[in-house]
Amino acid sequence: MKAWSKSVFPPLTLIIDQEAQFQHLASGLVRETLAHFDAFDKLPRSKRKLDKQRRWKAVKTRENLAVYKERDPPKSLSTTSFGPPEHRRLADDDWQMPKLLVGVGSIIGSLDDIMYGVVTPDAESMLLKAAIVRSSLVDGAVLAEIAGPTPDDPYQFLGIKWFVKGPPATLRGFVQPRDLVFVESTGIITRPNGDRIGYQLLHSVDLEGYGALPERSLTRGRISNCTIFKETQGGQLVDVYVRGYVEQHGKLLDSVALKAASTGFLSSWNSVECGHVKKLMWFVENSHLVSWKKEAAARARGTNARSPAPSHPTSNVGNPRGFHLRSFSIGTGRSRERCGGTCGRKLKKVNSVGLCSLCEVPMCSKCRVTKKLAYATCDLKLERRESSICRSCVAKVRLQPVRDIAQEEIRRGRYRWRANYNEEQGFLERMHQLQQQQAQIQASGQSSGNSENRSVPPTKTRWFKRRKNDAQRKEESRPVYFGEPSTTLSDCQSGTLSQCSTMDSICTVSPVNPLAYSWASSNQDSNRARVEEDDEDDWANTPEFTDSQRERQYLWNQMTELRLAVENTYQIAKHTTESCCGPSFSPVGKLSP
């Protein structure tokens, strides 16, 4: 696969109002799709086949999933005043001839496996998923991230993406690739009745400076679809519901365009397998965390073995992950080893056999599986490396809880969460150190004052008086933060989402970086100016102002700035929460950066 480009579009910088606008847009579209899904989910399973209804016509099927198109869509969305909410929304977005598609079906697996295969918070994960599922994506990038994955919510993502989708293999050379700029939102919500609902939203947006690229022979397309995943009781089956609109543009035939669009609607059918491959790659890279190595070694020695398992020296020179086969000699007698795979037969004396990359036990050719695992590099190139794994380990990896693996990836710094976390922890540590230093200085000042029997200089009273006036002026000049109070979530979480005015359950606010307060720099600059004014004051040059007091003044200035940072962080978090949980938002498709 060709390496993806990194300089097609510059990174997109969003202000707080724009981020809140995108959050409302995503939550509103997911809420609409959930309302349609709730109405569909109430029907008996025998009546959920859309091919028996006159309104729908089957376009494409794959395994237990099928995509249908609307037979008689409205001729003009601009004249449809009493149509569905989506029709009115698309009319505002200047859609010309959109096609309504609906996909229904089920996937065998757990909701966590599906979401682990669906979520792609960065360009590297997008490239990796395209390689695993063999999709037609040929380029892509994450232009802006609004909310990323966290250990508490590893499947959360909200951001702006761009990708290029190649034409079908039979039309290459005749049809130009399509590129899309869209907002994507993924996550899992839990309703009061215990139902776990996963979602993935893709909705095209128009941004200034991120328009079509005809010089690259690309045709800009439009898409607006949302996929709902509902985990059934037992966690072994997931119901899938997809609803959305597509508009290919260009001179592509309607039937060909619908076929290509329906393929994207069915992209979730192999999400479980994608999640399993990602789990397998994680265990290969972290083979020291494999918990069943002792069990596999005992199985390889046999139940009647008297001697411990022989050690087999391995060499990782030129192959840091040790994917290739490892050679060793088989002993004789009772120390002869068995196949550590599924057959458990005794291995005959041979020159070389394969060792599993996970449990590191010998395995025969019948129990060995050779996987070509793909890895995405930092420069968006794809590297494939072979790994020899026994079938027993492949089966055990499938049974491992995927949520724990996703959380561990994020804790180790995946998706840049670790950088923000370390920055926050470093801020808190500096605060604690400054408090300790100030306490020590105050204690030493009191002890020295008692020993020398000196009186308190008058400048100290002037210092605290000046600080009090600054605090009063700061309180008077505090900026006004806006946001309306949120309403209850009972209707939203119980399923009647069409009447909800908030979307708290699906619009999760990511942790705010305590150091990210540059947007309020004007307020801080004014306080810094007052601190500099104090430094230049003549009272600081009096003989009574000792070295201890100078150090105390310096620490006090630092504490003042840190206190402002904490206060601004609180206001940012409060503003973001109120923006996310405010009244219902009327989605718009055109947003300017």
N, C-alpha and C positions, 0 to 999 in steps of 0.2 A: 504494500500500500504506500502511495506517495505521501511524503511528509506534509503536514498541514502548515499553512502560512500563519505568520504571527503579526503581520503588519498591514493587513487589509484595511481594518478600521482601528482608529485610536481608542484607548479605553474611554468608557463613558462615565462622566462624573455627574452624579445626581445630587441635588440639594434635598433637604429634609422634606419639603413640600412635594417634590416629585416622587420621592420614595413612598410617601404616604398615599399619593395618587395611584401609584402602581399597586400598592397593597390593597386599596379599595377596589381597583379594577379586577385583580385576581380573585379576591374574596367574593365579589359580586358574581363573576362568571362561574365559579365553583358552586356558589349557592344556587344559581339557576339550574345547573346540571344535576345537583343533588335533588332538587325538587322534581325534576323529570324522572330521576332514578327511583325516588320514593314511590311515585305513581306507578312506575313499571314494576317495582318490586312487590307491590301489593297484589298483583295478578297471580293466579295459580301458574305453576310452571308449564302446564299444558297449554296455556293461552299466551305464552310469551314468544311464540314464533311469529315474527313479523312477516314472513313470506306468505302467510295465509291471509294477510290484510291487503286490501286494494291500494292503500296509500303507499306501500313500500314495495321495492323490487330488489332482489338479491343482486349484489355486485361481485362479491368475492367471499370465499369461505376458506378457513384454515383450521384444521382440527375441530375444536369445539367452539370456535368463534366465527361469526358471520357479520358482514357489513351490508347494509341496505341503503338505497337512495330513495329520496322522495320522488314519486312519479310525476306529480303535477305541482311544482313549486310555484310561488307567486311570480307573476310576470314582471312586476316592478316593485321593488321593496319600498321605494319612495312613496308609492301610492297605497301601501298596505298600512292603514291606520288601525286596524283591529286584528292584526296578525300577532304571532307569538312575540314575546319580549326579544328573542334573538333577532327577528326580522327588523324590528325598530332599531335595535342596537347596530346591526350591520348597515342599515340605511344611513345612520349617522357617520359610519366609517367609510363611506363612499365605495362600498362594495357594488359591483356592477351585476354579475351573474353568478352569485354563490350557489353552491350545491349542498343541500342538507344531507348528511350521512349519519347513520346510527349503526353502531355495532353492539351486539349482545353475545353472550356466551359465558363460558367458565374456563378456569385454568386449574389444573391439579397442582397443589402446592400450598405453601403458607403465604400469608400476606407479607411477612418480613422478607421472604425470599424474593417475592415480586418487587417490592420497593427497593431492595438492595440492588437488583438488576436495573431498575428504572432510573434511580437518581444519578445525575451526572453534574456535580457542582462546578467542575472546571473543565478546561479544554482537554487535559490529559485523560480524564475519565470519559469524556465524549469520544475521543479517539479510541480508547480501549474498548468501549462498548460497541462501537462500529465494527471493530475487528472481530469481536467475539460473536456477535449476531450476524455478521456479514451483511450489514446494511449498505445502502447506496450513498451514504454520506461521504463526501470527498473533501470537505473542509468545514471548519467551524471555530467558534471562539465564544467565550463568555465576556460580553462587553461590560457588564456591571453586575455586582452581587449586592443585593439588598438584605437578604437574610440567608445565612449559610447553615450547614449542619452543625449540631452541637452534640456532646455526649448524651444529653437528655433527650434530644430529638435528632437522631442521626439521619433521618430521611427528609429533613426540612431543607427547602431551597426556594428562594425567590430572587429572580434576577432577569437580566436582558441577555439574550443569546442571538447569535447569528450562525447559520450553517448553510452549506451548499449540498443539495441533493442531486445526484446524477440521474440521467434518464434511464429507462429500462434498457437491458442489454440489447434487445432487438431494435431499438431506436437510436442507438448511439451513432453519432455522425449526422443525424437528421434533426434531432431535438436538442435544444440548448439546456444545460443544467438550470435548475431553479434554486434561487437563494431566498432565505427568509430572515427577517428580523422580528423577533417576537419576545414576549414576556413568558417565562416559564415558572410554574409554581408546583411544588410537590410536598407531600407530607402525609401524616396519618392523624386522624381524629378518633376519639372514642366517645360514643354516645351514652346517655344515661342508662340505656337498656343493655349496655355491654358490647354493642356492635362496634367493631373496628372497621373504619372506612379509610382507605387510601385514595389519593387523587393525584392526577398529573394534568396540568393545564398548559396549553400552548395557544397563544393568541398574538397575532401579528399587530405590530404598532409601527407608526410612522414617526421617525425621528429626524430632525434636521441634521444634516451632515452624515447620515447613514442611509442614504438613498440607494437606488438601483445602481448596478455596476455593468452597464452595457460594454464598457471597454474590456471587461474580462469575459465577454460572451456569456453573461448571466442574465436570466430573466427573473424579475422579482415576482414572487408568488405571495399568496395570502392564505392564512390558515387560522382557524379558531375552533379548537376542539378540546374537550375535557374528558378524561377517562376516570371512571369511578371503580374502585376495587372494594368489594365487600367480602370479608372473611366469614364463611359459614361456620356453624357450630362444629367443633372438632378440629378446626384449623387445617384441614386437608384439602379444602376446595374453596376457590375464590370466584365469586360472581363478578363479571366484567360488564360494564356499560360505558359505551363511548358515544358522544354526541357532539357534532360540530359542523362547521362549514369549510369549504375549500374553494379556492379560485386560482386556477393555474396561470391565467393570462397567456399571451402568446397565441400561436396558431396551432395549438395542440387539439386534436380531435376530442370531442366530449367523452367518448367511450374510453380512449386511452388515458385521458386525464383522470377519470374516475377510477380506473384500475390502479394508476399510480398512487392516487390519494388513499384508496382503500388499503393499500399495502402499509402505508403509515398508520392507519387506524388499527391495523392488526399487529403492530410492532410489539405489543405486550405479550404475544403468545409465547415467545421464547425468553421472557424476562426471568423465569425460574431457572432455566438452564444458564443464563448469563450470571445470575447470582451464585449458582453452584461453581461455575468456573472461577469467579472472583474469589470465592472462599478457598478453592483449591490453590490458587495463586498465593493467597495470603499465608496458607499453611506451608507452602513450599519455601517462601521467603522467611518464615518464622518456624522452621522445623524443630527448633529447640523447645517450642511450646507444645509439641505433640505429646499428649498425655497417655497414649496407648503404646508407647515404645516397649515397656517392660512386658506387656501382654503379648506383643508381637514377637519379642525375643524368646519368651517361654514357648510360644507355639512353634517357633523355628527349631528350638532345641529338642522338642518332643517331651512328652510327659515323663519318660523314664530316664531322662538325661541326668547324670550325676555330676558333671562338670559344668562350670559356668560357661556362658556363651563366649566363644572366641571373639577377640577384637579384630576388626578388619580395618587396617589403616586406609584412610581415604585421602585423596589429594584434591585440593580445590584450586590448584594452580591453573590459571587461564579459564577457570570456571567457578566463580565465587559461590554459586548456589549449588554446585555439585549435581548437575542434572544428568550427566552421562552415566553409563554403566560403570560399575566398579568391579575390579577383578580380585579374586581371592581363590585359594585352594581349598577343596573340600577334604576334610579328614576322613578317617576310616573308623570302623567299629562303632562303639556306642556314642562317640562324639560327633558322628555324622549328623549333619543338620537336615532339617526338613524345609520344605518350601513354606515361606512365611505368608504366602497368599491364601487363596481360598481352598486349594486342593489339599495341602498338608502332606504331600507325598515326600518320601525321602529323596534327596538329591543325589544323583550318581556322581562319580568322580569325573569332573570336567575341568577344562582349562579356565573358564570364566563364566560367571552367571551375573545376573543383574541384581543390584541392591536398590531397594525402594528409597526414593528421595525423602520420604517422610519418616517411616519407622526404621529404615536402615537394616532390613532383614533380607536374606536371599530369597529370590523368587524365580520360578521357572517361566518359560516363555508364554505358557498358557495363562498364567496369573498376572502377567505384566501388561500394563497399559502405557503406551508412549503418548504423551500429550505435548503438543506444540503450543506452549503458553506465550501469549503476547504481552509485551511490556512497553508502555509509552514513556519516552524520554522527555527531558525538560524542553528540548527543542522540537517537540511534537513529531518525533519520528517513532516508528514502530519497530520493535525488535522481537523476534520470535526465538525462543529457546526450547529445546526438547527436554522433557523431564520424564523419567521412568518411575512409575508409581504402581504399587500393587493394587489389585482390585479391592482388597479388604480396606485399604486406606481411602480409596475413592468412595466406598460406601459409608465409611465412618465420617468423612468430611461432609457428606450430604446431611448427616444427622446432627451436625454441630449447630448450636443456636447462632443464627446469622446476626442477630441484633448485638450480641456481645462482641462479635468481630467488628461490626461497623463502629461501635462505640470505642473499641480499642484503637482502631485506625485513626479516629479523630483525636483521641488523647495523645497519640504519638506524633501529632502535627500534620495529619492529612487535612487538606482543604484550608490550610493556614489558620486553623483554630488555635493551635498551640502558640503562635506568635501573639495573638490578641490576649490569650490567657496569661502568658508570661509578662506581657506589658502591664496588665492589670495587677498581677501579683507583685511585680517590681514596684509599682506605685504604692501599694499598701505597705510593703516592706520599708520604703523610704519614709512614709508617714510615721511608722512605728519607731524607726531609728531617730527621727527628728524629735519625737515626743520624749524618748529616753534621754537624748542629749539635753533637751531643755530642762527636764527634771533634774539631771545631774548638775547643770549650771546653776539652777535655782538653789539646790541644796548646798553647793559649794559657796554661793554668794551669801546665804544666810549664815553659814558657819564662819566665814571670814568676817562678816559684819559683827557677829557676836564676839569674836576673839579680839578684833581691833577696836570694838566699841565705838564704831562710826555711825553717824546718823545718815538717814536716807537723803541723797541729794535732791534738790527741788526739780532737777530735770526729769526724774522718773515720773513725777506726777504730771509733768507736761507731756511726756511720751504717751501715757495711757489716756490722757485727755484728748490728745490728737487722734489716737486710734479710735476713740469713741465717736468723735466727729466724723471720721472717715466711714465708720460703720453706719452712722446715721445717713450720710450722703449716699452711700451704696444702697441702703434700703429704699431711699427716695427715688434713686435712678434705676431701680431694678426693672429689666425689660418685662413686658407683658407677654405671657405665653398663652396661646389660644388652644382650643380643643373643647369639644362638647362631651358631657358625661355619657357613658355607655349605658345601654339598657340590659335587661336580663337575657339569659341564654336559654331559658327553658324551652321556648318555641323552636329556637334554632337547633338545639341538640335533640329534641324529641322527633324531629323530622319535618315539621311544618316550616320549611325554610323560606317559602315564598313570602311569609309575613314577617320575617326577621328584619331588624334594623341593624344588627351587629353580626360580626363573624369572628368572634373571639376564638371559637373552637378550632378554626382552621387558619387563623392569621396569627401565628406565634411571633412574638417580638424577640429578636435575638439579643444576647447580652450586649450592653453598651460599653464601649471602651472608655474607662475613666479618664484617659488622656485626650480623648477626641473632643475638644471643646474649642477648636479654632473658630467655629462660627460665631462665638461670643467674644471674639478678640477685642472688640471695641471696649467692652466693659472691663476686661482685664488690663488693657492698655491704660485706661484711666486710672486704675488702682496702682499700676506700676509707676505711672507718673507721680502719683502722690507719695509713693515710697521713695522715689528718687528725690522728690522735694524735701522729704524728711532727712535724707542723707546729706543734702547740701545745706541744711539749716545750721546756723552758727552755734546753737546750743549743744550740738554734738562735739564741738571743739573745746568745750570748757574743761578745766582741770578735773572737775568732779566726774567726768565721763571716763570711767576706767576701761581697761581692756576686757574685763569680764562683761561689762555692759555693752561694749561694741559687739562682742560675739553674740550676746543675747539679742541685740537688735537684728543682727544678720539672720539668726535662726527665726526670729519673729517674722521677718519679711518673707522667708521661705514658707513658714507655716501659713501666712496670709494667702500666698499664691496657691498653695495646695488646698486650702479651704475653699477658695474660689473655684478651683477645678472640681472639687467634690460637689459643690453646690450646682455648678453648671451641668455636671453629669446627671445629677438627680433631675434637673429640669428637662434635660434631653430625654431621659427615660420616661418621664411623666408625659412629655409632649408626644413621644412616639407611641406610647400606650393609648393615649386619648385619640390620636389620629387613627390608630388601627382599630379602635373599638368605638368609633363614632357612629353617626347615623349612616344609613345605607347610601351607597355611592352610585351615581349614574355613570356607567363606564363610558369612556371615550377612547377612540382609537388613535387620535393624533395628539402626541405629546411632544413638546419641545424640550431639549435638555437644558 
